Amino acid sequence: MTTTHPRRIGFKRWIVIALMIVGGVLAFGVGGVFKPLSPVVVLPPEPIWPGLNIPFTSIPVSNTFLATLFADVVLLAFAFGAWRFSRSGRLVPAGLYNFFEWLVEFLWNMTESAAGKWARRIFPIMAAIFLLVFTANMVKLLPGFESFGWMKEAHAKGYEAVPLFGGLYALDASKPVDKTAEHGGEAAPAGAEKDEFCANACEVVPFFRATATDINFTFALAVSSVVMTQVFGVWALGMKYFGKFINTGTMISKPLFGVIDFAVGLLELISEFAKILSFGFRLFGNIFAGALLLSILGALTAVVVPSALYGLEFFVGIIQAYVFAMLTLVFMSQATVSHHGDDHAEHAAH
């Protein structure tokens, strides 16, 4: 005879329910200071502070640039922790080192199956791309990553500023200010207001913004990937590699097929430039759309829905890093193979 016990709700569930209630009250029941704000959609990266430039240049330090540095520091810290564990002499992997061992082994097996004897040369580039994009996509999910920044005068729609304590301010979402109505339906021209701390309508320029929402970052990775693909092609096949772009070998012996081969080569050349556009816009579009979706629905719902979207963005961040690295691996592996269908170049150095 079995006895059934009533199902008890764990203590952690009560904590989650309490946080949801507190979040709902703060967002919709206590004034407007804690109410989520509608995001300011800005496509280009923004300077994190007026007049702050990259050392020895006149280039401003943007929020995406700072986020990239932060992702680099996080990635190096994790790598250093894994290195420390490997030097400790312990044979059984655990914790962070166990994760790194699994991840490196997964990436290596994938590279070896696709690139063969060129795996040792292709692996560092492919793994570096995956780890950088993966880390950058993960750190953007940290709470407050795109919420804190410096406040400036809005030229279109903004909110009234509310002092909290010290030099900290918040925006009152219950008091939006539409400055376009003051200028005939158009945004106020820059410098039209006083250059003091936003006396009218304010907006926040975040200190950090998702790295892949900067098209400069995604296209820099895309160009690096395509250029290194050509490097491996020449390394493996020599000057014969360019024969797949300018194919004139059969123009005399087989004129008709020679013309077709020449046209196919031109299409191959165009496809190399198309890879840059495909790489750059795919990563940029997915991450920028995800960040915008989180901001908009976070302002509308505030409590339950953003949590589900964070889970979705987590998987999107992993998938986009995997797709970018996997396509790079496939293109580099194909570049080391003769376009006539031969095996990998025989004269590769061992």
N, C-alpha and C positions, 0 to 999 in steps of 0.2 A: 504494500500500500504506500503510495507516494503522497506527500503533502505539498501543497502549493503555497508559496509565500507571496504576499502582495508585492507587486513591483514598486520599488522605491526610486524616486527621482534623486539622482546623485547631487552632491553639493555643488559641483561645477556647473550643473545645469541651472541651478538657482542663481549662480553668479552671472551666467549668460543672460538669463531672463531679467535680472536686476539691471544689468548694463543696458539692455535694450530699452527698458522703461526709462532709465535716467537719460539715455540718449534721446528718446522721443520727447521727454519733458524739456530738456535743454534746447532741442532743435525747434520745437513748435509751441512750447508752453511758457517760456521765460523770456520775455522781451524779444529783441532781435539780434543781440550780440552773439549768441550761440547758434543762430539760425544759419544753415548752409547758404553760401552765396552762389549766385549764378556765375559761371566762369567767364573770364575775359579771354576770348579766343584770339590768340596771337600766333601766327605761323612762324616768323623768324625768331631765333633766340634773342633774349633780352639781356642787356647789361645788368649785373647783379647790384651795381652801385655806380652812380654817376661819377665819371672821372677816374674810375679804377680800371687800369689797363694791364695787359700782360707785360711783365718786366721787359724793358729794352725795346718795346714796340708801342705803337699807337692803337693797337687792337684792344677793344674793351673785353674784360673778362665776362663772358656770358654765363647764364645759369646752366646751359647744357654743357659748356666747357668745364664748369665746376663739378657738375654731376659726373662727367667722364673721369675727372681726377679722383673723385670719391670712389667710383667703381674700381678704378685701378688700385687704390689703396686697400680696399676690401679684398680684392682678388689676391694682391700680394700678401696680405695678412694671412689669408687662408692657406696660400701656398707655403708661406713660412712655417705655419703651424704643422702642415703635413710633412715638411722637410725636417722639422724638429723631431717629430715622432719617428720618422724613418732613421734618424741618427741615434735614437735612444737605445737601439738594440733589441727592442721587443719584437717578437716574431708574429704575434697575433694582432692583426689590425683592429682598431677600435675607434669609435667616434668619428672625428673629422677625417683622419687618415683613411679610415675604412671607406668613407664616401669618395675621397679623392682616388683611392686605388680602384674602386669600381668604375668611376667615371673615366679615368685614364685608360683602363683596360677596355671599356666599351668603345671609346674613340679609337683606340689602337686597332682593335679587331675589325672595326668598320673600315679603317684606312687600309689595313693589310688585305682585306678581301677585295677592295676596289682597285688599289694601286700596285699590288704585288711587290716586286723588289724596289719600287720607288716609294714605298710606304714610309721608310725612315726619313726621307727628305721632305715628303709632303705633310707628314703628321704634325710637325711643329707649327706650321702655318695654319692648317685646318683647326687644330686644337686651340691655338691662340684666338682665332676668330670666334670659335664657339664659346670659350670661357669668357671672353670680353663681352660679347653680346648677351650671354646668359646672365652674367653678373650685373651688367647695366640694366637689364630688364627686371631683375629681382630687387635691386636696391630702390627702384622707383616705386615699389609697393610699400615701402616703409611709411608708417603713419606720419603725416605732416611733411612729407618729402616735397610736395609742391604747394604747401599751404602757408609757409612762413616766408617773409621777405620784407622788402622796404616799400613803403606806401608813397605814391606819387599822385599828382593831380591828374584826374581822368579827363580826357578830351571828348568823351562821348557819354557813356553811362557809368555811374559810380555810386558810392554810398557815403554816408556821413561817418566820420571817424569818432570813436569812443575811447577815451583814455582808460587804461586798465590800472597799471601801477608802474612806477619808474618811467622808463621811456617806451613802454609797450603800449600799443594801440590795437584796437579791433575795429572792424567795420560793422555798422548796424544794418543788417539786411532788411529790417522793417522800414528803413528810410532811404530808398533808392533815389538818386538824383539823375535826371535826364537832361544833360546839357545841350543836346541837339535841338531841343525846343527853343533854347535861347538864341540859336544861330540859324534859324530858318530851316530846321530839319537836317542840318549838316553838322559834322563834328566840329568842335571848337578848334580853331587854328592853334598850333603850338606857340606857346608864349603869350596867349591871349589873357591868361590869368596871372596872378602874382606868383612869383617863384618861391613862395614860402611853403611851409608844410600844408598840404592840401586843405585849403580853407573851405572849399566847396565839396566837390565830388572826388572821392578817393578810390584808387584801385591798388592792388598789391602786385608787385613784381617779385615772384618767388626766387629765393636764393638757389634752389635746385629745380631742374626740370628734366624729365626723362631724356636720356642721352639720344635715343633713336628718334626722338621727335625733331631733332636737328638734321636737316637734309644734308648738311655738310659732313656729318659723321657717317651716315649711311652710304653716301656716294664716295667718300674716302675709302671705306671698306670695299666697296664695289670695284673701284679703280685698282686698289691693291690686289684684289683677288684676280681680276682679269689680267693685269700686268704680270703677276707671278705665274699665271697659266701659260702665257707666252714664253716666259723664262724657262719653265720646265719643258715646254715643247721643243725649244731650241737646244736645251741641255740634252734631251733624249735623242733627238733626230738630227740635230745640226741644222744646216741651212735648208735641208729637204723639208723641214717643217713648214716653211712658207709656201711650199708647193700646193698645199691644200687651199690657199687663198688665191694664188696666181698659177693656175693649172693649164699649162700650154703644151704638155708632153704629147698629146694626141692630136694637136691641131693639124699636122701634116699627114700623118698616117691614116687618121680617121677624122676627116674634117667635120662631119656632122656631130659625132660624139665629142670631138674636141671642143666645139663651140658650146655644147651642153656642159662639159666639164668646166670650161672657163666661166660660164654663167653660174654654175654651182659654187665655184670658188669665190666669186664676188658675193654671193649670198652668205657664204661662210664668214667673209670679212665683215659684212653688215651685221651678222649675228653676234660677232664679238662686241661691237658697240652696243647692240641691243641688250647684251647681258648686263652691261653697266646700268642701263635704265631699269631693267627688270629687278636686279639686285637692290638698287638704291630705293626705288619707289615701293617695292614690296615690304621691306622692313620698315621704312618710314611710314607708309600708309597704315599698316596694322597697328603699330605702337601709338601713333598719333591719334588714330580713331579710338583705340582703347582708352587712352588718357582722357580724351574728350568725353567719351561715354561715361567713364567713372565720375568726371566732374559734373556733368549735367544731371545724371540720375542721382548722384550723391546730393545735389542741391534740391532735388525734388522729393526724394524718399528718405534720405539721411540715416536710416537705421538698418533695415533688413536687407534690402536689395543690394546696396554697395558691398556687403559681405560676400554675396554670391558672385558679384562681378569681380571681386578681388580673386576669388578662386578661378574664374574664367581667365582673367588677365595673367594669373600664374602659369596656366597651361599654354596660353598664347605666347608668353615670353619664352618658355622652353621650346615650343614648336618653331618659333621664328629663328631662334638661335640654331636649332638643329637643321632647319631647312637651308639657312644661309651657309652653314659649314658643310652640309652634305652636298649642296650644289657646287661649292668650291672644290670639294674633293672629287666629284665626278668630272668636272671640267678639267682639272689638273691631270687626273688619271687618263682621260681621253687624249690629252695633249701629248702624252708620252707614248702613244700608240700610233704607228704609221697609218696614214689615211688610206693606204692601199690594202689594209687588212692584216698587216704583219703583226707579229707579237711585239712586246715591248722592245725598245731599242737595245740591241745587243752590246753596244759600246758604252753602256752606262757604267760609271765607276762603282766599284763595290766598296 
